[in-house]
Amino acid sequence: REVASVEWRELWRHPGLYLFIPIILIQVFAGIVDTGAFDSKLLHTPGLLAVRNMNTLTLLICMLILFYTAESLQREKSTGFAAIHDTAPIKALAILLGKCLTNVVLALVIVLTALLGFVIVLLVQGKVPFAFGPFALVWGLLLAPTFLLWTAFVCAAFAVTRNRIGAYILGLTAISVTGFFEARDKMS
């Protein structure tokens, strides 16, 4: 808990978050004004909003998790605090869990912000009532475990390569291979 709280405070000191989070949300909400045949406005439903934005949220938040988890794991070495940090009576598992769970919570905060935005979109539209079920199924059962597994993968990549550049290369390679197969309809 202590490691996670320290990481949470440190995470919000990075100016990149104040750029990347709005960019992610802009990308998610860019498809709100959608037209159908004869330039008619399409009705948004909770299921449609959840499914349409899953790929965007997955890709962009996984990229965010990749960079911030690798930076989090590299921080002590970069600041010269590693010698003191490594001798602290804290188990390695606690340190890794604290750092990883903080980044997963950041991802979930972004997803919840998008959910709040979609609630507002449905209320303004006034035609289809909000239902939490589709978001819980699509985002809760698929996105949350994806973020947790992706963070674990980034930690494993960092452990294998022993530096953030190696973790970036392995992570970007994994995302690229996934995108390759996704573009060819080889993934479900």
N, C-alpha and C positions, 0 to 999 in steps of 0.2 A: 504494500500500500504506500509506503514511504517513497519507494523508487518511482511508482506511478505518479504520485503527487508532484514530485520534483520534476519528472519528465513533462507533466502537463503544464507546469508553470514555464518550463524552458521552451516547450513547443510553441507557445503563444508569443514568445519573444522573437521568433523568426519572421522577418517582414514578408517572406514569400507567401505565407499563409493568407495574408491580407490581399494578395494578388490572385493566388490560385483558387481560393474558395469562391470568390465572386465569379471568376472565369468558369469554374465548374457549374455554378448555378445559372449563369447566363447561357451556357451551352445546353443545360437541361431545359430551361424555359424558352429557348429559341424556337422550339417547335410548337409552341402553344397556339400561335396564330396559324392554323392549318385550314386550307380550303379544299373542297371536294369538287365535284362536277359543277360546271356553270358558276364557278367562284362562290359557291355556297359555303358557309362556315360549318365545319364539322363539330359535332357534339363530342365533348370529352367525357369519358367514363373513368371511374377509378381503375378498372382493369386495363383499359387502353393506356392510361397514363403510366401505370406501373410497368407494363411490359415494354412500351415504347422507349422508356428512359432507362431501362436496366443496362443495356450495353454501354450507353454513355456514362452512367454512374460507375459501372464496373471498370471501364478503361481508365477514366480520368482519376478516380479515387485510388485505383491500384498504382497508377503512376505516382500520385502524391505519397502513398504509403511506401513505395519503393525508395523514393528519395529521402523522405523524412525518417524512415526506419534506419536506413544506411547511415545517415548523418547522426542519428541518435546513438548508434552503436560505435561510431567513430569519434564522438565528441570528446571522451576522456583522453584519448590518444592525441587528438588535435590540440587540446588546451594544455597538455602537459600534466594533467591531473591523474593519468593512468596509474602511476606508481602508487599513489596514495589510495586511489579507488580500488585497485586490485588487491590491496592488503586489508581492506575493510572486512569486518566479520559478517558479510552479507553473502548468501549463497548465489552462485551464478544463475541458478534457475530464477531466483527472485528478481535479479537484475534484468534478465531477459524478458520475463513475464511483465515486469513493470514497464519496460520500454515498448514491448509489443502491444500490450493491452492499451497503452496510451494512444498509440497510432490507430488501433481499431476503434477506440472510442471517438477519436477525431473523425474517422470515416462515418461512424454512425451519427455523429452530430450533423455532418453535411447531409446525410440521407434524411434525417429528421427535419432539417431545414427545407429540403426539397419537398418533403411530405406536407409540411405546413404551407408551402407555396401552392401545392396542388389543391389543398383544402380551400384556399382562397380562390383559386381559379374556378373550382366547381361551385363555390358559393356565388361568385360574380356571374358565372354562366347561368345559374338558376334553373337549369333544366333537369340535370341528373343529380340526385342526392349523393353525398359523400358516403362511402362505405370503406371501412378500415380493412376488411377481409382481403381484398386483392393485394393491397400493399403489404399486409402481414405475410401472405403466402409468397408473393414474388420477391419482395425485398427482405423480409424477415427470414424466410427459410432458405433463400438462395444467396442473397448479397452478404448477409452477416457472416455465414461460414466461409464464404469466398474471401472476405477481408481477413479473417482469422488465419486461414490457410495460406494466403498470400504473404501475410506478415511473417508467418513461420518459414515460408520459403525464402524470403529475403534474409532472415536471420541465418538460415542454413547456408545460403549463398555467401553471406559475409563470413561465416565460420570456415567455409571451405577455402575461400580466396584470401581471407585475412585482411581485406581492405575494402573500402567502399566502391572503388572503381570496378573491382572484380564483381561485387554484388550488383552494381549497375549493369554491367555487361551481361551477366547471367539473367538478371531480371528483364532487361530489355529484349534479350534473345527469347526468353519464354513468352513475353507479350507479343513479339513479332511472329513467332511460330503459331501462337494461338490465333492471331489476326489472319495469318495466311490460311489456316484451315477454316476459320470462320467465313472468310471471303469466298471460299469455294464450297460452302454449305456442307462441310464435313464434320461439323460440331452440332450437338443438340442444345 
